[in-house]
Amino acid sequence: MTNFIQTSPARSLSNTAQDHYIAAEAPFSTFIKKGQVVRIEDTYGQQAVDTLFYNADDVSERYSSQDTMREQGAAYISTGTRVISNEGRVMLTVTADSCGRHDTSAGACSCESNTVRFGHYTKYLHACRDNFVIEVSKHGMSKRDVVPNINFFMNVPIEPSGEMTIVDGISAPGDYVELKAEMDVLLVISNCPQINNPCNGFDPTPIRVLVWDDEAA
């Protein structure tokens, strides 16, 4: 898999429309307007950022991992990827990516999957699915509205056989991905709390989310 690394021109931090720091293990959400550019920054490196998108005007339209992969004919998210909804519409376009590739196959960790993978002693550890449920509930949704997500910065090699596993992340401190909104969207993040596999380097860390009003900012 070729890594499509493309960085953006230096952006001014003095004219951001939004600037958020998200604590380690925490949920987060915000609205992104059509035409705005959102940057998700892996501030300390090797931190998986589980992410969902919803149509801000009708949350029944939301990110579709299968449609996104089918549309682009590739298993990973990177520069040029069009993020597709379950209605086949483009929600966002990836315009810059200093990391190279991002997973959209492995899904979000949950208390149930932790128990199966790592043992019953992990049952009560916090998980991304918990974060998603907490955050979407603020917008009138429930756990039924949590769908398969993008895992920005998570490294999940896929073998020719179709087998895949989560391995050490390839993102360095300050790596980022930028997406331009093609419609008004609700961005929902779980800053992954997983400590049982290397998706976070076994040490969850804070991230940053910035929004500019247009791509030329």
C-alpha positions as CSV (number, residue, x, y, z in Angstrom):
1,M,0.0,0.0,0.0
2,T,1.5,3.3,-1.1
3,N,1.4,6.1,1.6
4,F,0.0,9.2,0.0
5,I,1.7,11.8,2.1
6,Q,0.9,15.4,1.3
7,T,1.2,18.2,3.7
8,S,-0.6,21.5,3.6
9,P,0.8,25.0,3.4
10,A,1.6,26.5,6.8
11,R,-1.6,27.7,8.3
12,S,-2.0,30.7,10.7
13,L,-3.2,29.7,14.2
14,S,-4.4,33.3,14.7
15,N,-7.4,32.9,12.5
16,T,-8.7,29.5,13.4
17,A,-12.5,29.2,13.7
18,Q,-12.1,26.5,16.3
19,D,-9.2,25.2,18.3
20,H,-9.7,22.3,20.7
21,Y,-7.5,20.2,22.9
22,I,-9.0,16.8,23.6
23,A,-7.7,15.0,26.7
24,A,-6.3,11.5,26.6
25,E,-9.2,8.9,26.6
26,A,-11.9,11.5,26.2
27,P,-14.9,11.9,23.8
28,F,-15.4,15.1,21.8
29,S,-17.8,16.5,19.2
30,T,-18.2,19.7,17.2
31,F,-19.9,21.0,14.0
32,I,-18.0,21.7,10.8
33,K,-19.6,23.9,8.2
34,K,-19.5,23.2,4.5
35,G,-16.2,24.6,3.1
36,Q,-14.4,24.6,6.4
37,V,-11.2,22.6,6.8
38,V,-10.7,20.5,10.0
39,R,-7.3,19.3,11.1
40,I,-6.9,16.4,13.5
41,E,-3.4,16.5,15.0
42,D,-1.7,13.6,16.7
43,T,0.1,15.8,19.1
44,Y,2.3,13.2,20.8
45,G,2.4,10.5,18.1
46,Q,1.1,7.0,18.0
47,Q,-2.4,7.9,19.2
48,A,-5.4,6.3,17.5
49,V,-8.3,8.8,17.0
50,D,-11.6,7.0,16.4
51,T,-13.8,9.3,14.3
52,L,-17.4,9.4,13.0
53,F,-19.1,11.9,10.8
54,Y,-22.9,12.7,10.6
55,N,-24.8,15.0,8.4
56,A,-25.4,18.0,10.7
57,D,-28.9,18.5,9.3
58,D,-30.0,14.9,9.3
59,V,-28.0,12.6,11.5
60,S,-29.6,9.5,9.8
61,E,-27.0,10.2,7.1
62,R,-23.6,9.2,8.4
63,Y,-20.2,7.9,7.5
64,S,-20.1,4.6,5.7
65,S,-16.8,2.7,5.8
66,Q,-17.9,0.2,3.1
67,D,-19.0,2.9,0.7
68,T,-15.9,4.9,1.3
69,M,-13.6,1.9,0.6
70,R,-15.6,0.8,-2.5
71,E,-15.7,4.4,-3.9
72,Q,-11.9,4.8,-3.8
73,G,-11.0,1.2,-4.4
74,A,-8.6,1.2,-1.4
75,A,-8.6,-0.1,2.2
76,Y,-7.1,2.9,3.8
77,I,-7.9,6.6,4.2
78,S,-5.3,9.1,2.9
79,T,-4.9,12.2,0.7
80,G,-7.6,12.4,-1.9
81,T,-10.0,10.1,-0.1
82,R,-13.6,11.1,-0.4
83,V,-15.5,10.3,2.8
84,I,-18.8,8.8,1.7
85,S,-22.1,8.6,3.6
86,N,-24.6,5.8,3.7
87,E,-26.5,7.7,1.1
88,G,-23.6,7.7,-1.3
89,R,-22.8,11.4,-0.9
90,V,-19.4,13.0,-0.3
91,M,-19.2,14.3,3.2
92,L,-15.6,15.4,3.3
93,T,-12.4,15.2,1.2
94,V,-9.0,14.5,2.7
95,T,-6.8,17.4,1.4
96,A,-3.6,16.8,3.4
97,D,-2.1,13.9,5.4
98,S,1.4,14.0,6.9
99,C,1.1,10.4,8.3
100,G,0.3,8.4,5.1
101,R,-2.6,6.1,5.8
102,H,-5.5,5.6,8.3
103,D,-7.5,2.5,9.1
104,T,-11.3,2.2,8.5
105,S,-11.6,-1.6,8.9
106,A,-10.8,-2.4,12.5
107,G,-13.7,-0.5,14.2
108,A,-13.8,0.8,17.7
109,C,-12.8,-1.0,20.9
110,S,-15.5,-1.9,23.3
111,C,-15.8,-3.5,26.7
112,E,-17.1,-6.6,25.1
113,S,-14.3,-6.9,22.5
114,N,-11.7,-6.1,25.2
115,T,-13.0,-9.0,27.2
116,V,-12.8,-11.4,24.3
117,R,-9.3,-10.3,23.1
118,F,-7.6,-9.6,26.4
119,G,-9.4,-11.3,29.2
120,H,-12.2,-10.7,31.7
121,Y,-10.0,-8.4,33.8
122,T,-10.3,-5.8,31.1
123,K,-14.1,-5.8,31.1
124,Y,-14.4,-2.6,33.1
125,L,-11.8,-0.6,31.3
126,H,-13.0,2.5,29.3
127,A,-13.5,2.0,25.6
128,C,-14.2,3.9,22.4
129,R,-17.7,2.6,22.1
130,D,-18.5,4.1,25.5
131,N,-17.1,7.4,24.4
132,F,-19.1,7.4,21.2
133,V,-22.3,6.6,23.0
134,I,-21.7,9.4,25.5
135,E,-21.0,11.9,22.8
136,V,-23.8,11.0,20.3
137,S,-26.3,11.1,23.1
138,K,-25.6,14.8,23.4
139,H,-27.0,15.1,19.8
140,G,-30.2,13.1,20.3
141,M,-28.7,9.7,19.2
142,S,-28.1,6.4,20.9
143,K,-25.8,3.4,20.7
144,R,-27.8,2.2,17.6
145,D,-26.4,5.3,15.8
146,V,-22.7,4.3,16.4
147,V,-21.5,2.8,13.1
148,P,-18.1,1.5,11.9
149,N,-15.6,4.4,12.1
150,I,-12.4,5.8,10.8
151,N,-9.3,5.2,13.0
152,F,-7.1,8.1,12.2
153,F,-3.4,7.3,12.8
154,M,-4.0,3.6,13.7
155,N,-1.8,1.2,11.9
156,V,-3.6,-1.9,10.8
157,P,-1.8,-3.9,8.0
158,I,-4.0,-6.1,5.9
159,E,-2.5,-9.3,4.5
160,P,-3.3,-10.6,1.1
161,S,-5.3,-13.3,2.9
162,G,-7.5,-10.6,4.4
163,E,-6.1,-11.1,7.9
164,M,-5.3,-7.9,9.8
165,T,-3.9,-6.9,13.1
166,I,-3.2,-3.7,15.1
167,V,0.5,-3.0,15.3
168,D,2.7,-0.1,16.4
169,G,1.5,3.3,15.0
170,I,3.6,5.1,12.3
171,S,2.5,8.6,13.3
172,A,5.1,11.0,14.7
173,P,4.4,13.8,17.2
174,G,2.6,16.6,15.3
175,D,1.4,14.5,12.4
176,Y,-2.0,15.5,11.1
177,V,-4.8,14.9,8.7
178,E,-6.9,17.6,7.1
179,L,-10.4,17.3,5.6
180,K,-12.5,19.8,3.8
181,A,-16.2,19.5,4.6
182,E,-18.4,19.1,1.5
183,M,-21.6,19.5,3.6
184,D,-22.3,20.6,7.2
185,V,-21.1,17.8,9.4
186,L,-21.1,16.7,13.0
187,L,-17.6,15.4,13.9
188,V,-17.6,12.9,16.8
189,I,-14.3,11.7,18.2
190,S,-13.2,9.1,20.8
191,N,-9.6,9.8,21.7
192,C,-8.9,6.1,22.1
193,P,-8.3,4.9,25.7
194,Q,-7.0,1.4,24.6
195,I,-4.0,0.2,26.7
196,N,-4.1,-3.5,25.8
197,N,-2.7,-3.3,22.2
198,P,-0.2,-1.0,20.6
199,C,-2.6,1.4,18.8
200,N,-1.7,4.1,21.3
201,G,1.8,2.9,22.2
202,F,0.2,1.6,25.4
203,D,0.0,5.2,26.6
204,P,-3.1,7.3,25.5
205,T,-2.2,10.9,24.9
206,P,-4.1,14.2,24.1
207,I,-4.8,15.4,20.6
208,R,-5.8,18.7,19.0
209,V,-8.6,19.6,16.6
210,L,-8.4,22.9,14.6
211,V,-10.9,24.3,12.1
212,W,-10.3,27.0,9.5
213,D,-13.1,28.8,7.5
214,D,-11.6,27.9,4.1
215,E,-8.7,25.9,2.6
216,A,-6.7,29.0,1.9
217,A,-6.6,30.1,5.5
